[in-house]
Amino acid sequence: MSNPQTTTCDAGCNQQFTVDQFTTERIGNGVDKIYFACTHCNHKYAAFYSDIGVRRLQAKIRRVQQKFANPHADHAKAARQETEIQQQIKERMDALRLKVEGEGGLNG
């Protein structure tokens, strides 16, 4: 993680700690939980969830972002594509969070 962040463990020990890395845990059905943990009490905070669909969209957005380095590429079109893919990623991650953390989810 390039910019470590200081936060408070509001669901555990209430102590401040620095988030300097994320951990990936395979939780089932091809879903990964990307989280950070309190360095004092080890309480886990889910940053986001990922599956093959999210990972494919992330690869797609990286390809679109490479167009910004090309001076001959249509940067306005690339920016629109980037925004659309970001929205798709957000929607998919939100749905995964609901599926995992919601009532009767993968953890329930």
FENRA-V594483 format. One record per pair of residues at least 6 apart in sequence whose ideal C-beta (glycine too) atoms are under 6 Angstrom apart, sorted by the first residue. I is the first residue (numbers start at 1). GAP is how many residues later the second one is. D is the distance in whole Angstrom. If there is no record, write none. Layout:
# FENRA-V594483
I,GAP,D ; I,GAP,D
This chain:
# FENRA-V594483
1,19,5 ; 1,20,6 ; 4,14,5 ; 4,16,4 ; 5,14,5 ; 6,10,6 ; 6,12,5 ; 7,12,6 ; 8,8,5 ; 9,6,5 ; 9,29,4 ; 9,34,6 ; 11,32,6 ; 12,26,5 ; 12,29,4 ; 12,31,3 ; 13,27,5 ; 13,28,4 ; 15,25,5 ; 17,21,5 ; 17,22,4 ; 19,17,5 ; 22,12,5 ; 22,14,5 ; 22,25,6 ; 23,12,6 ; 24,8,5 ; 24,10,5 ; 25,8,5 ; 26,6,6 ; 27,6,5 ; 27,79,6 ; 28,78,6 ; 30,21,5 ; 30,22,6 ; 31,18,6 ; 31,20,5 ; 32,18,5 ; 33,13,6 ; 33,16,6 ; 34,13,5 ; 34,14,5 ; 35,9,5 ; 35,10,6 ; 35,11,5 ; 35,12,6 ; 36,9,6 ; 37,7,5 ; 48,45,5 ; 49,47,4 ; 49,48,6 ; 49,51,5 ; 53,39,6 ; 54,38,5 ; 57,28,6 ; 57,31,6 ; 57,32,5 ; 60,25,6 ; 61,24,4 ; 64,14,5 ; 64,17,5 ; 64,18,5 ; 67,6,4 ; 67,11,4 ; 99,6,5 ; 100,6,5 ; 100,7,6
